[in-house]
Amino acid sequence: MSANSFFDECYRRAREARRSAEIASMPAQKTHFLQLEQQWLVAAAMRMLFAQPDKGHDGAAEVGPPLKSLKPSATPD
């Protein structure tokens, strides 16, 4: 799946969740749909954060390897 279609799908699902929250009558339902919206937006942001340019020519990006650690190393490289 290309990065663009992944973003489009995440944002589409986030919009659907927001619309569902707007029409939900119970507070627990509203909360549930707003949490889903947030999760889809975070998924899109994480993909963007960790995406690396693809070797292909279509401009798509692929997900890079996970970070080993967020802590700075004890010895500089």
PDB file of N, H, CA, C and O in Angstrom:
ATOM      1  N   MET A   1       0.858  -1.166   0.000  1.00  0.00           N
ATOM      2  CA  MET A   1       0.000   0.000   0.000  1.00  0.00           C
ATOM      3  C   MET A   1       0.904   1.228   0.000  1.00  0.00           C
ATOM      4  O   MET A   1       1.837   1.327   0.796  1.00  0.00           O
ATOM      5  N   SER A   2       0.617   2.151  -0.894  1.00  0.00           N
ATOM      6  H   SER A   2      -0.142   2.070  -1.541  1.00  0.00           H
ATOM      7  CA  SER A   2       1.435   3.361  -0.949  1.00  0.00           C
ATOM      8  C   SER A   2       1.105   4.262   0.239  1.00  0.00           C
ATOM      9  O   SER A   2       0.045   4.153   0.856  1.00  0.00           O
ATOM     10  N   ALA A   3       2.034   5.142   0.532  1.00  0.00           N
ATOM     11  H   ALA A   3       2.895   5.230   0.030  1.00  0.00           H
ATOM     12  CA  ALA A   3       1.848   6.050   1.669  1.00  0.00           C
ATOM     13  C   ALA A   3       0.631   6.937   1.464  1.00  0.00           C
ATOM     14  O   ALA A   3      -0.122   7.191   2.404  1.00  0.00           O
ATOM     15  N   ASN A   4       0.436   7.409   0.235  1.00  0.00           N
ATOM     16  H   ASN A   4       1.048   7.203  -0.528  1.00  0.00           H
ATOM     17  CA  ASN A   4      -0.695   8.299  -0.023  1.00  0.00           C
ATOM     18  C   ASN A   4      -2.021   7.597   0.224  1.00  0.00           C
ATOM     19  O   ASN A   4      -2.916   8.178   0.836  1.00  0.00           O
ATOM     20  N   SER A   5      -2.166   6.358  -0.239  1.00  0.00           N
ATOM     21  H   SER A   5      -1.438   5.886  -0.736  1.00  0.00           H
ATOM     22  CA  SER A   5      -3.430   5.663  -0.025  1.00  0.00           C
ATOM     23  C   SER A   5      -3.604   5.326   1.455  1.00  0.00           C
ATOM     24  O   SER A   5      -4.731   5.290   1.949  1.00  0.00           O
ATOM     25  N   PHE A   6      -2.508   5.078   2.165  1.00  0.00           N
ATOM     26  H   PHE A   6      -1.593   5.107   1.764  1.00  0.00           H
ATOM     27  CA  PHE A   6      -2.593   4.824   3.602  1.00  0.00           C
ATOM     28  C   PHE A   6      -3.090   6.075   4.322  1.00  0.00           C
ATOM     29  O   PHE A   6      -3.974   5.994   5.175  1.00  0.00           O
ATOM     30  N   PHE A   7      -2.516   7.240   3.976  1.00  0.00           N
ATOM     31  H   PHE A   7      -1.798   7.305   3.284  1.00  0.00           H
ATOM     32  CA  PHE A   7      -2.964   8.495   4.592  1.00  0.00           C
ATOM     33  C   PHE A   7      -4.428   8.759   4.283  1.00  0.00           C
ATOM     34  O   PHE A   7      -5.205   9.123   5.167  1.00  0.00           O
ATOM     35  N   ASP A   8      -4.797   8.573   3.024  1.00  0.00           N
ATOM     36  H   ASP A   8      -4.166   8.278   2.306  1.00  0.00           H
ATOM     37  CA  ASP A   8      -6.191   8.801   2.624  1.00  0.00           C
ATOM     38  C   ASP A   8      -7.136   7.919   3.426  1.00  0.00           C
ATOM     39  O   ASP A   8      -8.185   8.377   3.882  1.00  0.00           O
ATOM     40  N   GLU A   9      -6.769   6.665   3.597  1.00  0.00           N
ATOM     41  H   GLU A   9      -5.917   6.294   3.227  1.00  0.00           H
ATOM     42  CA  GLU A   9      -7.619   5.730   4.348  1.00  0.00           C
ATOM     43  C   GLU A   9      -7.696   6.132   5.826  1.00  0.00           C
ATOM     44  O   GLU A   9      -8.772   6.094   6.422  1.00  0.00           O
ATOM     45  N   CYS A  10      -6.581   6.511   6.407  1.00  0.00           N
ATOM     46  H   CYS A  10      -5.706   6.542   5.923  1.00  0.00           H
ATOM     47  CA  CYS A  10      -6.580   6.942   7.812  1.00  0.00           C
ATOM     48  C   CYS A  10      -7.470   8.161   8.007  1.00  0.00           C
ATOM     49  O   CYS A  10      -8.280   8.205   8.932  1.00  0.00           O
ATOM     50  N   TYR A  11      -7.317   9.146   7.133  1.00  0.00           N
ATOM     51  H   TYR A  11      -6.659   9.110   6.381  1.00  0.00           H
ATOM     52  CA  TYR A  11      -8.122  10.363   7.272  1.00  0.00           C
ATOM     53  C   TYR A  11      -9.593  10.106   6.970  1.00  0.00           C
ATOM     54  O   TYR A  11     -10.463  10.721   7.587  1.00  0.00           O
ATOM     55  N   ARG A  12      -9.885   9.206   6.030  1.00  0.00           N
ATOM     56  H   ARG A  12      -9.178   8.707   5.528  1.00  0.00           H
ATOM     57  CA  ARG A  12     -11.277   8.858   5.749  1.00  0.00           C
ATOM     58  C   ARG A  12     -11.913   8.224   6.975  1.00  0.00           C
ATOM     59  O   ARG A  12     -13.028   8.580   7.355  1.00  0.00           O
ATOM     60  N   ARG A  13     -11.205   7.285   7.593  1.00  0.00           N
ATOM     61  H   ARG A  13     -10.299   6.996   7.284  1.00  0.00           H
ATOM     62  CA  ARG A  13     -11.737   6.619   8.783  1.00  0.00           C
ATOM     63  C   ARG A  13     -11.853   7.576   9.966  1.00  0.00           C
ATOM     64  O   ARG A  13     -12.783   7.468  10.765  1.00  0.00           O
ATOM     65  N   ALA A  14     -10.913   8.508  10.078  1.00  0.00           N
ATOM     66  H   ALA A  14     -10.157   8.595   9.429  1.00  0.00           H
ATOM     67  CA  ALA A  14     -10.991   9.509  11.150  1.00  0.00           C
ATOM     68  C   ALA A  14     -12.231  10.388  10.960  1.00  0.00           C
ATOM     69  O   ALA A  14     -12.927  10.702  11.925  1.00  0.00           O
ATOM     70  N   ARG A  15     -12.503  10.783   9.707  1.00  0.00           N
ATOM     71  H   ARG A  15     -11.938  10.528   8.923  1.00  0.00           H
ATOM     72  CA  ARG A  15     -13.709  11.583   9.430  1.00  0.00           C
ATOM     73  C   ARG A  15     -14.978  10.805   9.765  1.00  0.00           C
ATOM     74  O   ARG A  15     -15.910  11.353  10.353  1.00  0.00           O
ATOM     75  N   GLU A  16     -15.011   9.531   9.394  1.00  0.00           N
ATOM     76  H   GLU A  16     -14.254   9.086   8.917  1.00  0.00           H
ATOM     77  CA  GLU A  16     -16.178   8.699   9.714  1.00  0.00           C
ATOM     78  C   GLU A  16     -16.382   8.595  11.219  1.00  0.00           C
ATOM     79  O   GLU A  16     -17.512   8.666  11.703  1.00  0.00           O
ATOM     80  N   ALA A  17     -15.292   8.428  11.955  1.00  0.00           N
ATOM     81  H   ALA A  17     -14.375   8.370  11.562  1.00  0.00           H
ATOM     82  CA  ALA A  17     -15.393   8.331  13.415  1.00  0.00           C
ATOM     83  C   ALA A  17     -15.910   9.642  14.002  1.00  0.00           C
ATOM     84  O   ALA A  17     -16.730   9.625  14.919  1.00  0.00           O
ATOM     85  N   ARG A  18     -15.436  10.789  13.479  1.00  0.00           N
ATOM     86  H   ARG A  18     -14.770  10.802  12.734  1.00  0.00           H
ATOM     87  CA  ARG A  18     -15.896  12.090  13.964  1.00  0.00           C
ATOM     88  C   ARG A  18     -17.390  12.260  13.688  1.00  0.00           C
ATOM     89  O   ARG A  18     -18.133  12.724  14.553  1.00  0.00           O
ATOM     90  N   ARG A  19     -17.831  11.883  12.481  1.00  0.00           N
ATOM     91  H   ARG A  19     -17.227  11.507  11.779  1.00  0.00           H
ATOM     92  CA  ARG A  19     -19.266  11.984  12.154  1.00  0.00           C
ATOM     93  C   ARG A  19     -20.094  11.086  13.058  1.00  0.00           C
ATOM     94  O   ARG A  19     -21.175  11.473  13.501  1.00  0.00           O
ATOM     95  N   SER A  20     -19.594   9.894  13.333  1.00  0.00           N
ATOM     96  H   SER A  20     -18.716   9.580  12.973  1.00  0.00           H
ATOM     97  CA  SER A  20     -20.307   8.980  14.231  1.00  0.00           C
ATOM     98  C   SER A  20     -20.405   9.564  15.633  1.00  0.00           C
ATOM     99  O   SER A  20     -21.432   9.423  16.298  1.00  0.00           O
ATOM    100  N   ALA A  21     -19.342  10.219  16.082  1.00  0.00           N
ATOM    101  H   ALA A  21     -18.508  10.333  15.542  1.00  0.00           H
ATOM    102  CA  ALA A  21     -19.360  10.848  17.409  1.00  0.00           C
ATOM    103  C   ALA A  21     -20.378  11.975  17.451  1.00  0.00           C
ATOM    104  O   ALA A  21     -21.048  12.174  18.464  1.00  0.00           O
ATOM    105  N   GLU A  22     -20.496  12.710  16.357  1.00  0.00           N
ATOM    106  H   GLU A  22     -19.952  12.548  15.534  1.00  0.00           H
ATOM    107  CA  GLU A  22     -21.425  13.832  16.319  1.00  0.00           C
ATOM    108  C   GLU A  22     -22.885  13.389  16.400  1.00  0.00           C
ATOM    109  O   GLU A  22     -23.727  14.115  16.927  1.00  0.00           O
ATOM    110  N   ILE A  23     -23.185  12.190  15.875  1.00  0.00           N
ATOM    111  H   ILE A  23     -22.501  11.600  15.447  1.00  0.00           H
ATOM    112  CA  ILE A  23     -24.576  11.745  15.895  1.00  0.00           C
ATOM    113  C   ILE A  23     -24.877  10.779  17.036  1.00  0.00           C
ATOM    114  O   ILE A  23     -26.035  10.430  17.263  1.00  0.00           O
ATOM    115  N   ALA A  24     -23.848  10.348  17.749  1.00  0.00           N
ATOM    116  H   ALA A  24     -22.907  10.632  17.564  1.00  0.00           H
ATOM    117  CA  ALA A  24     -24.050   9.417  18.867  1.00  0.00           C
ATOM    118  C   ALA A  24     -24.807  10.120  19.992  1.00  0.00           C
ATOM    119  O   ALA A  24     -24.592  11.301  20.268  1.00  0.00           O
ATOM    120  N   SER A  25     -25.696   9.365  20.631  1.00  0.00           N
ATOM    121  H   SER A  25     -25.871   8.406  20.406  1.00  0.00           H
ATOM    122  CA  SER A  25     -26.514   9.972  21.685  1.00  0.00           C
ATOM    123  C   SER A  25     -25.952   9.730  23.088  1.00  0.00           C
ATOM    124  O   SER A  25     -26.166  10.541  23.990  1.00  0.00           O
ATOM    125  N   MET A  26     -25.250   8.641  23.271  1.00  0.00           N
ATOM    126  H   MET A  26     -25.076   7.983  22.538  1.00  0.00           H
ATOM    127  CA  MET A  26     -24.719   8.321  24.597  1.00  0.00           C
ATOM    128  C   MET A  26     -23.275   8.823  24.729  1.00  0.00           C
ATOM    129  O   MET A  26     -22.486   8.690  23.794  1.00  0.00           O
ATOM    130  N   PRO A  27     -22.926   9.399  25.887  1.00  0.00           N
ATOM    131  CA  PRO A  27     -21.559   9.891  26.085  1.00  0.00           C
ATOM    132  C   PRO A  27     -20.492   8.815  25.861  1.00  0.00           C
ATOM    133  O   PRO A  27     -19.431   9.105  25.308  1.00  0.00           O
ATOM    134  N   ALA A  28     -20.760   7.600  26.277  1.00  0.00           N
ATOM    135  H   ALA A  28     -21.622   7.364  26.726  1.00  0.00           H
ATOM    136  CA  ALA A  28     -19.772   6.527  26.085  1.00  0.00           C
ATOM    137  C   ALA A  28     -19.540   6.268  24.597  1.00  0.00           C
ATOM    138  O   ALA A  28     -18.414   5.983  24.189  1.00  0.00           O
ATOM    139  N   GLN A  29     -20.594   6.363  23.785  1.00  0.00           N
ATOM    140  H   GLN A  29     -21.509   6.594  24.117  1.00  0.00           H
ATOM    141  CA  GLN A  29     -20.444   6.185  22.340  1.00  0.00           C
ATOM    142  C   GLN A  29     -19.625   7.324  21.750  1.00  0.00           C
ATOM    143  O   GLN A  29     -18.738   7.096  20.928  1.00  0.00           O
ATOM    144  N   LYS A  30     -19.921   8.547  22.168  1.00  0.00           N
ATOM    145  H   LYS A  30     -20.642   8.732  22.836  1.00  0.00           H
ATOM    146  CA  LYS A  30     -19.161   9.701  21.676  1.00  0.00           C
ATOM    147  C   LYS A  30     -17.672   9.531  21.986  1.00  0.00           C
ATOM    148  O   LYS A  30     -16.811   9.737  21.131  1.00  0.00           O
ATOM    149  N   THR A  31     -17.399   9.151  23.230  1.00  0.00           N
ATOM    150  H   THR A  31     -18.098   8.983  23.924  1.00  0.00           H
ATOM    151  CA  THR A  31     -16.011   8.949  23.645  1.00  0.00           C
ATOM    152  C   THR A  31     -15.337   7.875  22.799  1.00  0.00           C
ATOM    153  O   THR A  31     -14.201   8.049  22.357  1.00  0.00           O
ATOM    154  N   HIS A  32     -16.035   6.772  22.574  1.00  0.00           N
ATOM    155  H   HIS A  32     -16.958   6.631  22.933  1.00  0.00           H
ATOM    156  CA  HIS A  32     -15.491   5.672  21.779  1.00  0.00           C
ATOM    157  C   HIS A  32     -15.127   6.156  20.373  1.00  0.00           C
ATOM    158  O   HIS A  32     -14.025   5.892  19.894  1.00  0.00           O
ATOM    159  N   PHE A  33     -16.039   6.855  19.719  1.00  0.00           N
ATOM    160  H   PHE A  33     -16.934   7.070  20.109  1.00  0.00           H
ATOM    161  CA  PHE A  33     -15.775   7.307  18.354  1.00  0.00           C
ATOM    162  C   PHE A  33     -14.687   8.371  18.300  1.00  0.00           C
ATOM    163  O   PHE A  33     -13.908   8.410  17.348  1.00  0.00           O
ATOM    164  N   LEU A  34     -14.625   9.231  19.305  1.00  0.00           N
ATOM    165  H   LEU A  34     -15.258   9.200  20.079  1.00  0.00           H
ATOM    166  CA  LEU A  34     -13.556  10.235  19.333  1.00  0.00           C
ATOM    167  C   LEU A  34     -12.196   9.578  19.563  1.00  0.00           C
ATOM    168  O   LEU A  34     -11.184  10.046  19.041  1.00  0.00           O
ATOM    169  N   GLN A  35     -12.170   8.500  20.340  1.00  0.00           N
ATOM    170  H   GLN A  35     -12.992   8.120  20.764  1.00  0.00           H
ATOM    171  CA  GLN A  35     -10.920   7.750  20.526  1.00  0.00           C
ATOM    172  C   GLN A  35     -10.498   7.083  19.216  1.00  0.00           C
ATOM    173  O   GLN A  35      -9.314   7.058  18.877  1.00  0.00           O
ATOM    174  N   LEU A  36     -11.470   6.545  18.486  1.00  0.00           N
ATOM    175  H   LEU A  36     -12.431   6.565  18.761  1.00  0.00           H
ATOM    176  CA  LEU A  36     -11.148   5.948  17.182  1.00  0.00           C
ATOM    177  C   LEU A  36     -10.581   7.007  16.235  1.00  0.00           C
ATOM    178  O   LEU A  36      -9.603   6.758  15.530  1.00  0.00           O
ATOM    179  N   GLU A  37     -11.196   8.178  16.225  1.00  0.00           N
ATOM    180  H   GLU A  37     -11.991   8.380  16.798  1.00  0.00           H
ATOM    181  CA  GLU A  37     -10.699   9.259  15.378  1.00  0.00           C
ATOM    182  C   GLU A  37      -9.244   9.559  15.726  1.00  0.00           C
ATOM    183  O   GLU A  37      -8.396   9.670  14.840  1.00  0.00           O
ATOM    184  N   GLN A  38      -8.965   9.687  17.008  1.00  0.00           N
ATOM    185  H   GLN A  38      -9.654   9.596  17.727  1.00  0.00           H
ATOM    186  CA  GLN A  38      -7.607   9.991  17.456  1.00  0.00           C
ATOM    187  C   GLN A  38      -6.632   8.896  17.036  1.00  0.00           C
ATOM    188  O   GLN A  38      -5.516   9.192  16.607  1.00  0.00           O
ATOM    189  N   GLN A  39      -7.040   7.642  17.154  1.00  0.00           N
ATOM    190  H   GLN A  39      -7.946   7.402  17.502  1.00  0.00           H
ATOM    191  CA  GLN A  39      -6.156   6.529  16.780  1.00  0.00           C
ATOM    192  C   GLN A  39      -5.824   6.561  15.286  1.00  0.00           C
ATOM    193  O   GLN A  39      -4.684   6.299  14.902  1.00  0.00           O
ATOM    194  N   TRP A  40      -6.808   6.881  14.443  1.00  0.00           N
ATOM    195  H   TRP A  40      -7.734   7.094  14.756  1.00  0.00           H
ATOM    196  CA  TRP A  40      -6.551   6.947  13.002  1.00  0.00           C
ATOM    197  C   TRP A  40      -5.620   8.111  12.668  1.00  0.00           C
ATOM    198  O   TRP A  40      -4.761   7.989  11.794  1.00  0.00           O
ATOM    199  N   LEU A  41      -5.789   9.235  13.359  1.00  0.00           N
ATOM    200  H   LEU A  41      -6.487   9.334  14.068  1.00  0.00           H
ATOM    201  CA  LEU A  41      -4.903  10.372  13.107  1.00  0.00           C
ATOM    202  C   LEU A  41      -3.478  10.086  13.578  1.00  0.00           C
ATOM    203  O   LEU A  41      -2.512  10.495  12.935  1.00  0.00           O
ATOM    204  N   VAL A  42      -3.356   9.388  14.692  1.00  0.00           N
ATOM    205  H   VAL A  42      -4.141   9.055  15.214  1.00  0.00           H
ATOM    206  CA  VAL A  42      -2.027   9.003  15.187  1.00  0.00           C
ATOM    207  C   VAL A  42      -1.373   8.015  14.222  1.00  0.00           C
ATOM    208  O   VAL A  42      -0.174   8.104  13.958  1.00  0.00           O
ATOM    209  N   ALA A  43      -2.154   7.080  13.698  1.00  0.00           N
ATOM    210  H   ALA A  43      -3.128   7.008  13.912  1.00  0.00           H
ATOM    211  CA  ALA A  43      -1.608   6.107  12.738  1.00  0.00           C
ATOM    212  C   ALA A  43      -1.040   6.825  11.514  1.00  0.00           C
ATOM    213  O   ALA A  43       0.038   6.478  11.032  1.00  0.00           O
ATOM    214  N   ALA A  44      -1.762   7.821  11.015  1.00  0.00           N
ATOM    215  H   ALA A  44      -2.638   8.104  11.407  1.00  0.00           H
ATOM    216  CA  ALA A  44      -1.276   8.580   9.862  1.00  0.00           C
ATOM    217  C   ALA A  44      -0.011   9.347  10.218  1.00  0.00           C
ATOM    218  O   ALA A  44       0.933   9.384   9.429  1.00  0.00           O
ATOM    219  N   ALA A  45       0.018   9.955  11.392  1.00  0.00           N
ATOM    220  H   ALA A  45      -0.749   9.925  12.033  1.00  0.00           H
ATOM    221  CA  ALA A  45       1.188  10.723  11.819  1.00  0.00           C
ATOM    222  C   ALA A  45       2.401   9.819  12.017  1.00  0.00           C
ATOM    223  O   ALA A  45       3.515  10.182  11.640  1.00  0.00           O
ATOM    224  N   MET A  46       2.193   8.662  12.599  1.00  0.00           N
ATOM    225  H   MET A  46       1.288   8.367  12.906  1.00  0.00           H
ATOM    226  CA  MET A  46       3.312   7.733  12.813  1.00  0.00           C
ATOM    227  C   MET A  46       3.858   7.237  11.485  1.00  0.00           C
ATOM    228  O   MET A  46       5.070   7.092  11.321  1.00  0.00           O
ATOM    229  N   ARG A  47       2.972   6.978  10.544  1.00  0.00           N
ATOM    230  H   ARG A  47       1.988   7.095  10.677  1.00  0.00           H
ATOM    231  CA  ARG A  47       3.432   6.536   9.221  1.00  0.00           C
ATOM    232  C   ARG A  47       4.284   7.625   8.582  1.00  0.00           C
ATOM    233  O   ARG A  47       5.315   7.345   7.970  1.00  0.00           O
ATOM    234  N   MET A  48       3.837   8.878   8.733  1.00  0.00           N
ATOM    235  H   MET A  48       3.000   9.105   9.230  1.00  0.00           H
ATOM    236  CA  MET A  48       4.584   9.989   8.162  1.00  0.00           C
ATOM    237  C   MET A  48       5.930  10.144   8.860  1.00  0.00           C
ATOM    238  O   MET A  48       6.944  10.403   8.213  1.00  0.00           O
ATOM    239  N   LEU A  49       5.937   9.985  10.172  1.00  0.00           N
ATOM    240  H   LEU A  49       5.113   9.775  10.698  1.00  0.00           H
ATOM    241  CA  LEU A  49       7.154  10.149  10.954  1.00  0.00           C
ATOM    242  C   LEU A  49       8.209   9.108  10.598  1.00  0.00           C
ATOM    243  O   LEU A  49       9.396   9.426  10.521  1.00  0.00           O
ATOM    244  N   PHE A  50       7.782   7.866  10.380  1.00  0.00           N
ATOM    245  H   PHE A  50       6.818   7.607  10.442  1.00  0.00           H
ATOM    246  CA  PHE A  50       8.729   6.780  10.147  1.00  0.00           C
ATOM    247  C   PHE A  50       8.838   6.377   8.687  1.00  0.00           C
ATOM    248  O   PHE A  50       9.527   5.409   8.367  1.00  0.00           O
ATOM    249  N   ALA A  51       8.175   7.094   7.800  1.00  0.00           N
ATOM    250  H   ALA A  51       7.614   7.881   8.060  1.00  0.00           H
ATOM    251  CA  ALA A  51       8.239   6.759   6.373  1.00  0.00           C
ATOM    252  C   ALA A  51       9.598   7.152   5.813  1.00  0.00           C
ATOM    253  O   ALA A  51      10.176   8.173   6.186  1.00  0.00           O
ATOM    254  N   GLN A  52      10.085   6.322   4.917  1.00  0.00           N
ATOM    255  H   GLN A  52       9.616   5.493   4.614  1.00  0.00           H
ATOM    256  CA  GLN A  52      11.327   6.612   4.215  1.00  0.00           C
ATOM    257  C   GLN A  52      11.024   6.587   2.728  1.00  0.00           C
ATOM    258  O   GLN A  52      10.164   5.824   2.288  1.00  0.00           O
ATOM    259  N   PRO A  53      11.712   7.403   1.948  1.00  0.00           N
ATOM    260  CA  PRO A  53      11.463   7.402   0.510  1.00  0.00           C
ATOM    261  C   PRO A  53      11.667   6.015  -0.082  1.00  0.00           C
ATOM    262  O   PRO A  53      12.620   5.314   0.259  1.00  0.00           O
ATOM    263  N   ASP A  54      10.783   5.640  -0.951  1.00  0.00           N
ATOM    264  H   ASP A  54      10.009   6.209  -1.228  1.00  0.00           H
ATOM    265  CA  ASP A  54      10.853   4.361  -1.637  1.00  0.00           C
ATOM    266  C   ASP A  54      11.910   4.451  -2.737  1.00  0.00           C
ATOM    267  O   ASP A  54      12.218   5.540  -3.221  1.00  0.00           O
ATOM    268  N   LYS A  55      12.450   3.325  -3.121  1.00  0.00           N
ATOM    269  H   LYS A  55      12.200   2.440  -2.728  1.00  0.00           H
ATOM    270  CA  LYS A  55      13.436   3.281  -4.189  1.00  0.00           C
ATOM    271  C   LYS A  55      12.768   3.375  -5.562  1.00  0.00           C
ATOM    272  O   LYS A  55      13.442   3.590  -6.569  1.00  0.00           O
ATOM    273  N   GLY A  56      11.455   3.214  -5.602  1.00  0.00           N
ATOM    274  H   GLY A  56      10.907   3.039  -4.785  1.00  0.00           H
ATOM    275  CA  GLY A  56      10.723   3.244  -6.866  1.00  0.00           C
ATOM    276  C   GLY A  56      10.573   4.650  -7.405  1.00  0.00           C
ATOM    277  O   GLY A  56      11.133   5.605  -6.867  1.00  0.00           O
ATOM    278  N   HIS A  57       9.810   4.760  -8.471  1.00  0.00           N
ATOM    279  H   HIS A  57       9.355   3.984  -8.907  1.00  0.00           H
ATOM    280  CA  HIS A  57       9.646   6.041  -9.149  1.00  0.00           C
ATOM    281  C   HIS A  57       8.272   6.637  -8.934  1.00  0.00           C
ATOM    282  O   HIS A  57       7.973   7.687  -9.504  1.00  0.00           O
ATOM    283  N   ASP A  58       7.423   6.010  -8.133  1.00  0.00           N
ATOM    284  H   ASP A  58       7.666   5.157  -7.671  1.00  0.00           H
ATOM    285  CA  ASP A  58       6.046   6.489  -7.984  1.00  0.00           C
ATOM    286  C   ASP A  58       5.885   7.504  -6.851  1.00  0.00           C
ATOM    287  O   ASP A  58       4.774   7.984  -6.626  1.00  0.00           O
ATOM    288  N   GLY A  59       6.947   7.841  -6.140  1.00  0.00           N
ATOM    289  H   GLY A  59       7.850   7.451  -6.324  1.00  0.00           H
ATOM    290  CA  GLY A  59       6.865   8.822  -5.072  1.00  0.00           C
ATOM    291  C   GLY A  59       6.294   8.268  -3.780  1.00  0.00           C
ATOM    292  O   GLY A  59       6.095   9.018  -2.824  1.00  0.00           O
ATOM    293  N   ALA A  60       6.025   6.961  -3.730  1.00  0.00           N
ATOM    294  H   ALA A  60       6.186   6.352  -4.507  1.00  0.00           H
ATOM    295  CA  ALA A  60       5.479   6.365  -2.516  1.00  0.00           C
ATOM    296  C   ALA A  60       6.572   6.211  -1.473  1.00  0.00           C
ATOM    297  O   ALA A  60       7.761   6.226  -1.793  1.00  0.00           O
ATOM    298  N   ALA A  61       6.164   6.065  -0.241  1.00  0.00           N
ATOM    299  H   ALA A  61       5.199   6.053   0.020  1.00  0.00           H
ATOM    300  CA  ALA A  61       7.120   5.877   0.852  1.00  0.00           C
ATOM    301  C   ALA A  61       6.825   4.564   1.546  1.00  0.00           C
ATOM    302  O   ALA A  61       5.677   4.126   1.622  1.00  0.00           O
ATOM    303  N   GLU A  62       7.854   3.957   2.039  1.00  0.00           N
ATOM    304  H   GLU A  62       8.786   4.312   1.977  1.00  0.00           H
ATOM    305  CA  GLU A  62       7.709   2.712   2.786  1.00  0.00           C
ATOM    306  C   GLU A  62       8.058   2.978   4.246  1.00  0.00           C
ATOM    307  O   GLU A  62       8.829   3.888   4.549  1.00  0.00           O
ATOM    308  N   VAL A  63       7.500   2.197   5.131  1.00  0.00           N
ATOM    309  H   VAL A  63       6.873   1.457   4.885  1.00  0.00           H
ATOM    310  CA  VAL A  63       7.779   2.347   6.552  1.00  0.00           C
ATOM    311  C   VAL A  63       9.196   1.865   6.826  1.00  0.00           C
ATOM    312  O   VAL A  63       9.603   0.797   6.369  1.00  0.00           O
ATOM    313  N   GLY A  64       9.933   2.661   7.572  1.00  0.00           N
ATOM    314  H   GLY A  64       9.603   3.528   7.943  1.00  0.00           H
ATOM    315  CA  GLY A  64      11.305   2.319   7.913  1.00  0.00           C
ATOM    316  C   GLY A  64      11.366   1.420   9.125  1.00  0.00           C
ATOM    317  O   GLY A  64      10.341   1.135   9.745  1.00  0.00           O
ATOM    318  N   PRO A  65      12.557   0.973   9.468  1.00  0.00           N
ATOM    319  CA  PRO A  65      12.715   0.107  10.633  1.00  0.00           C
ATOM    320  C   PRO A  65      12.414   0.872  11.919  1.00  0.00           C
ATOM    321  O   PRO A  65      12.588   2.090  11.967  1.00  0.00           O
ATOM    322  N   PRO A  66      11.967   0.176  12.956  1.00  0.00           N
ATOM    323  CA  PRO A  66      11.690   0.868  14.226  1.00  0.00           C
ATOM    324  C   PRO A  66      12.983   1.372  14.861  1.00  0.00           C
ATOM    325  O   PRO A  66      14.063   0.826  14.633  1.00  0.00           O
ATOM    326  N   LEU A  67      12.847   2.413  15.653  1.00  0.00           N
ATOM    327  H   LEU A  67      11.970   2.856  15.838  1.00  0.00           H
ATOM    328  CA  LEU A  67      14.003   2.935  16.360  1.00  0.00           C
ATOM    329  C   LEU A  67      14.425   1.952  17.445  1.00  0.00           C
ATOM    330  O   LEU A  67      13.576   1.346  18.100  1.00  0.00           O
ATOM    331  N   LYS A  68      15.719   1.792  17.636  1.00  0.00           N
ATOM    332  H   LYS A  68      16.408   2.284  17.104  1.00  0.00           H
ATOM    333  CA  LYS A  68      16.202   0.887  18.674  1.00  0.00           C
ATOM    334  C   LYS A  68      15.995   1.480  20.055  1.00  0.00           C
ATOM    335  O   LYS A  68      15.618   0.777  20.993  1.00  0.00           O
ATOM    336  N   SER A  69      16.244   2.770  20.175  1.00  0.00           N
ATOM    337  H   SER A  69      16.550   3.341  19.413  1.00  0.00           H
ATOM    338  CA  SER A  69      16.105   3.408  21.472  1.00  0.00           C
ATOM    339  C   SER A  69      15.950   4.907  21.276  1.00  0.00           C
ATOM    340  O   SER A  69      16.524   5.487  20.354  1.00  0.00           O
ATOM    341  N   LEU A  70      15.186   5.513  22.130  1.00  0.00           N
ATOM    342  H   LEU A  70      14.720   5.042  22.878  1.00  0.00           H
ATOM    343  CA  LEU A  70      15.055   6.960  22.087  1.00  0.00           C
ATOM    344  C   LEU A  70      16.043   7.632  23.034  1.00  0.00           C
ATOM    345  O   LEU A  70      16.157   8.858  23.046  1.00  0.00           O
ATOM    346  N   LYS A  71      16.764   6.828  23.835  1.00  0.00           N
ATOM    347  H   LYS A  71      16.672   5.832  23.826  1.00  0.00           H
ATOM    348  CA  LYS A  71      17.738   7.362  24.764  1.00  0.00           C
ATOM    349  C   LYS A  71      19.035   7.656  24.017  1.00  0.00           C
ATOM    350  O   LYS A  71      19.435   6.876  23.153  1.00  0.00           O
ATOM    351  N   PRO A  72      19.699   8.766  24.334  1.00  0.00           N
ATOM    352  CA  PRO A  72      20.988   9.038  23.692  1.00  0.00           C
ATOM    353  C   PRO A  72      22.028   8.015  24.134  1.00  0.00           C
ATOM    354  O   PRO A  72      22.010   7.539  25.269  1.00  0.00           O
ATOM    355  N   SER A  73      22.917   7.694  23.236  1.00  0.00           N
ATOM    356  H   SER A  73      22.932   8.081  22.314  1.00  0.00           H
ATOM    357  CA  SER A  73      23.950   6.721  23.579  1.00  0.00           C
ATOM    358  C   SER A  73      24.950   7.342  24.563  1.00  0.00           C
ATOM    359  O   SER A  73      25.138   8.558  24.592  1.00  0.00           O
ATOM    360  N   ALA A  74      25.574   6.499  25.350  1.00  0.00           N
ATOM    361  H   ALA A  74      25.421   5.511  25.326  1.00  0.00           H
ATOM    362  CA  ALA A  74      26.523   6.954  26.362  1.00  0.00           C
ATOM    363  C   ALA A  74      27.795   7.495  25.719  1.00  0.00           C
ATOM    364  O   ALA A  74      28.424   8.414  26.243  1.00  0.00           O
ATOM    365  N   THR A  75      28.168   6.917  24.579  1.00  0.00           N
ATOM    366  H   THR A  75      27.657   6.170  24.153  1.00  0.00           H
ATOM    367  CA  THR A  75      29.371   7.362  23.897  1.00  0.00           C
ATOM    368  C   THR A  75      28.989   7.948  22.552  1.00  0.00           C
ATOM    369  O   THR A  75      28.219   7.334  21.814  1.00  0.00           O
ATOM    370  N   PRO A  76      29.502   9.108  22.220  1.00  0.00           N
ATOM    371  CA  PRO A  76      29.169   9.697  20.901  1.00  0.00           C
ATOM    372  C   PRO A  76      29.766   8.871  19.773  1.00  0.00           C
ATOM    373  O   PRO A  76      30.815   8.246  19.925  1.00  0.00           O
ATOM    374  N   ASP A  77      29.076   8.881  18.641  1.00  0.00           N
ATOM    375  H   ASP A  77      28.224   9.389  18.518  1.00  0.00           H
ATOM    376  CA  ASP A  77      29.569   8.129  17.475  1.00  0.00           C
ATOM    377  C   ASP A  77      30.565   8.919  16.697  1.00  0.00           C
ATOM    378  O   ASP A  77      31.080   8.439  15.687  1.00  0.00           O
TER     379      ASP A  77
END
